[in-house]
Every structure is written in C-alpha cells, then in structure tokens.
Amino acid sequence: MSERKPFLLRIDRDVLDALQRWANDDLRSLNGQIEFVLRRALDQAGRSSGRAPAPGDGRRGRKPSE
C-alpha cells in the first residue's frame, strides 16, 4: 500500500456537505470520497501518476434506481 500523507484542507461548507452526501450514497468515508474525486479528476485531465488505483477507488454501494 502506498504511503499516506496527512493534509489540511480548507473547503467551503456547501461543497463539504455535498461531498459528504455523495460519500454516504457510495458507502465511502468522506476522506475516501475526496480522494476518489481527486483521482478521477487527475485521470480525466491526463495527469494521473500512472500507478494502480488504491483499493476502494471503484464505485461501490447501492445501484442506481431505474
């Protein structure tokens, strides 16, 4: 497993609340959700580190309603 480095993040309350709701929907921790969103943004921008995704980076949780 890769080394994890603590990092203080100042974030708007509305953004944090939205991320928490999304994390709850995906059955992730808030920290895990923030890391998931950042990794996905890096991949989409072509700036990922090229290493394998960390465990839990895939979508988990409930299936969307049809």
PyMOL commands that place a pseudoatom at each C-alpha (Angstrom):
pseudoatom trace, name=CA, resn=MET, resi=1, chain=A, elem=C, hetatm=0, pos=[0.000, 0.000, 0.000]
pseudoatom trace, name=CA, resn=SER, resi=2, chain=A, elem=C, hetatm=0, pos=[1.261, 3.473, -0.774]
pseudoatom trace, name=CA, resn=GLU, resi=3, chain=A, elem=C, hetatm=0, pos=[2.289, 5.947, 1.900]
pseudoatom trace, name=CA, resn=ARG, resi=4, chain=A, elem=C, hetatm=0, pos=[-0.486, 8.253, 3.061]
pseudoatom trace, name=CA, resn=LYS, resi=5, chain=A, elem=C, hetatm=0, pos=[0.309, 11.841, 3.945]
pseudoatom trace, name=CA, resn=PRO, resi=6, chain=A, elem=C, hetatm=0, pos=[-1.972, 13.949, 6.151]
pseudoatom trace, name=CA, resn=PHE, resi=7, chain=A, elem=C, hetatm=0, pos=[-3.104, 17.198, 4.569]
pseudoatom trace, name=CA, resn=LEU, resi=8, chain=A, elem=C, hetatm=0, pos=[-5.188, 20.057, 5.949]
pseudoatom trace, name=CA, resn=LEU, resi=9, chain=A, elem=C, hetatm=0, pos=[-7.908, 21.172, 3.536]
pseudoatom trace, name=CA, resn=ARG, resi=10, chain=A, elem=C, hetatm=0, pos=[-9.966, 24.327, 3.861]
pseudoatom trace, name=CA, resn=ILE, resi=11, chain=A, elem=C, hetatm=0, pos=[-13.181, 23.902, 1.936]
pseudoatom trace, name=CA, resn=ASP, resi=12, chain=A, elem=C, hetatm=0, pos=[-16.497, 25.696, 1.555]
pseudoatom trace, name=CA, resn=ARG, resi=13, chain=A, elem=C, hetatm=0, pos=[-19.177, 24.235, 3.854]
pseudoatom trace, name=CA, resn=ASP, resi=14, chain=A, elem=C, hetatm=0, pos=[-21.654, 23.649, 0.982]
pseudoatom trace, name=CA, resn=VAL, resi=15, chain=A, elem=C, hetatm=0, pos=[-19.032, 21.727, -1.024]
pseudoatom trace, name=CA, resn=LEU, resi=16, chain=A, elem=C, hetatm=0, pos=[-18.122, 19.661, 2.032]
pseudoatom trace, name=CA, resn=ASP, resi=17, chain=A, elem=C, hetatm=0, pos=[-21.776, 18.867, 2.742]
pseudoatom trace, name=CA, resn=ALA, resi=18, chain=A, elem=C, hetatm=0, pos=[-22.334, 17.805, -0.876]
pseudoatom trace, name=CA, resn=LEU, resi=19, chain=A, elem=C, hetatm=0, pos=[-19.247, 15.575, -0.767]
pseudoatom trace, name=CA, resn=GLN, resi=20, chain=A, elem=C, hetatm=0, pos=[-20.461, 14.008, 2.483]
pseudoatom trace, name=CA, resn=ARG, resi=21, chain=A, elem=C, hetatm=0, pos=[-23.876, 13.203, 0.953]
pseudoatom trace, name=CA, resn=TRP, resi=22, chain=A, elem=C, hetatm=0, pos=[-22.149, 11.696, -2.106]
pseudoatom trace, name=CA, resn=ALA, resi=23, chain=A, elem=C, hetatm=0, pos=[-19.829, 9.656, 0.138]
pseudoatom trace, name=CA, resn=ASN, resi=24, chain=A, elem=C, hetatm=0, pos=[-22.831, 8.379, 2.093]
pseudoatom trace, name=CA, resn=ASP, resi=25, chain=A, elem=C, hetatm=0, pos=[-24.553, 7.347, -1.150]
pseudoatom trace, name=CA, resn=ASP, resi=26, chain=A, elem=C, hetatm=0, pos=[-21.423, 5.466, -2.283]
pseudoatom trace, name=CA, resn=LEU, resi=27, chain=A, elem=C, hetatm=0, pos=[-20.808, 3.948, 1.181]
pseudoatom trace, name=CA, resn=ARG, resi=28, chain=A, elem=C, hetatm=0, pos=[-17.412, 5.649, 1.453]
pseudoatom trace, name=CA, resn=SER, resi=29, chain=A, elem=C, hetatm=0, pos=[-15.795, 7.784, 4.126]
pseudoatom trace, name=CA, resn=LEU, resi=30, chain=A, elem=C, hetatm=0, pos=[-15.600, 11.497, 3.415]
pseudoatom trace, name=CA, resn=ASN, resi=31, chain=A, elem=C, hetatm=0, pos=[-11.824, 11.202, 3.112]
pseudoatom trace, name=CA, resn=GLY, resi=32, chain=A, elem=C, hetatm=0, pos=[-12.171, 8.278, 0.697]
pseudoatom trace, name=CA, resn=GLN, resi=33, chain=A, elem=C, hetatm=0, pos=[-14.678, 10.233, -1.400]
pseudoatom trace, name=CA, resn=ILE, resi=34, chain=A, elem=C, hetatm=0, pos=[-12.412, 13.282, -1.641]
pseudoatom trace, name=CA, resn=GLU, resi=35, chain=A, elem=C, hetatm=0, pos=[-9.524, 11.055, -2.738]
pseudoatom trace, name=CA, resn=PHE, resi=36, chain=A, elem=C, hetatm=0, pos=[-11.792, 9.281, -5.267]
pseudoatom trace, name=CA, resn=VAL, resi=37, chain=A, elem=C, hetatm=0, pos=[-12.914, 12.607, -6.783]
pseudoatom trace, name=CA, resn=LEU, resi=38, chain=A, elem=C, hetatm=0, pos=[-9.343, 13.925, -6.954]
pseudoatom trace, name=CA, resn=ARG, resi=39, chain=A, elem=C, hetatm=0, pos=[-8.041, 10.732, -8.597]
pseudoatom trace, name=CA, resn=ARG, resi=40, chain=A, elem=C, hetatm=0, pos=[-10.854, 10.776, -11.141]
pseudoatom trace, name=CA, resn=ALA, resi=41, chain=A, elem=C, hetatm=0, pos=[-10.150, 14.438, -11.966]
pseudoatom trace, name=CA, resn=LEU, resi=42, chain=A, elem=C, hetatm=0, pos=[-6.441, 13.651, -12.395]
pseudoatom trace, name=CA, resn=ASP, resi=43, chain=A, elem=C, hetatm=0, pos=[-7.250, 10.748, -14.727]
pseudoatom trace, name=CA, resn=GLN, resi=44, chain=A, elem=C, hetatm=0, pos=[-9.640, 12.874, -16.801]
pseudoatom trace, name=CA, resn=ALA, resi=45, chain=A, elem=C, hetatm=0, pos=[-7.033, 15.625, -17.104]
pseudoatom trace, name=CA, resn=GLY, resi=46, chain=A, elem=C, hetatm=0, pos=[-4.364, 13.127, -18.144]
pseudoatom trace, name=CA, resn=ARG, resi=47, chain=A, elem=C, hetatm=0, pos=[-2.319, 13.925, -15.033]
pseudoatom trace, name=CA, resn=SER, resi=48, chain=A, elem=C, hetatm=0, pos=[-2.577, 10.697, -13.057]
pseudoatom trace, name=CA, resn=SER, resi=49, chain=A, elem=C, hetatm=0, pos=[0.566, 9.227, -11.561]
pseudoatom trace, name=CA, resn=GLY, resi=50, chain=A, elem=C, hetatm=0, pos=[0.249, 6.083, -13.656]
pseudoatom trace, name=CA, resn=ARG, resi=51, chain=A, elem=C, hetatm=0, pos=[0.155, 3.828, -10.616]
pseudoatom trace, name=CA, resn=ALA, resi=52, chain=A, elem=C, hetatm=0, pos=[-2.619, 1.368, -9.909]
pseudoatom trace, name=CA, resn=PRO, resi=53, chain=A, elem=C, hetatm=0, pos=[-5.685, 2.816, -8.161]
pseudoatom trace, name=CA, resn=ALA, resi=54, chain=A, elem=C, hetatm=0, pos=[-5.865, 2.448, -4.402]
pseudoatom trace, name=CA, resn=PRO, resi=55, chain=A, elem=C, hetatm=0, pos=[-8.292, -0.134, -3.014]
pseudoatom trace, name=CA, resn=GLY, resi=56, chain=A, elem=C, hetatm=0, pos=[-11.827, 1.199, -2.896]
pseudoatom trace, name=CA, resn=ASP, resi=57, chain=A, elem=C, hetatm=0, pos=[-11.395, 3.532, -5.872]
pseudoatom trace, name=CA, resn=GLY, resi=58, chain=A, elem=C, hetatm=0, pos=[-14.088, 1.724, -7.832]
pseudoatom trace, name=CA, resn=ARG, resi=59, chain=A, elem=C, hetatm=0, pos=[-17.763, 2.569, -7.463]
pseudoatom trace, name=CA, resn=ARG, resi=60, chain=A, elem=C, hetatm=0, pos=[-19.360, 0.844, -4.507]
pseudoatom trace, name=CA, resn=GLY, resi=61, chain=A, elem=C, hetatm=0, pos=[-22.667, 0.859, -2.773]
pseudoatom trace, name=CA, resn=ARG, resi=62, chain=A, elem=C, hetatm=0, pos=[-26.219, 0.864, -3.930]
pseudoatom trace, name=CA, resn=LYS, resi=63, chain=A, elem=C, hetatm=0, pos=[-27.170, 0.502, -7.554]
pseudoatom trace, name=CA, resn=PRO, resi=64, chain=A, elem=C, hetatm=0, pos=[-28.929, 3.492, -9.106]
pseudoatom trace, name=CA, resn=SER, resi=65, chain=A, elem=C, hetatm=0, pos=[-32.719, 3.296, -9.164]
pseudoatom trace, name=CA, resn=GLU, resi=66, chain=A, elem=C, hetatm=0, pos=[-34.287, 2.521, -12.501]
for i in range(1, 66): cmd.bond("trace and resi %d" % i, "trace and resi %d" % (i + 1))
show_as sticks, trace
zoom trace
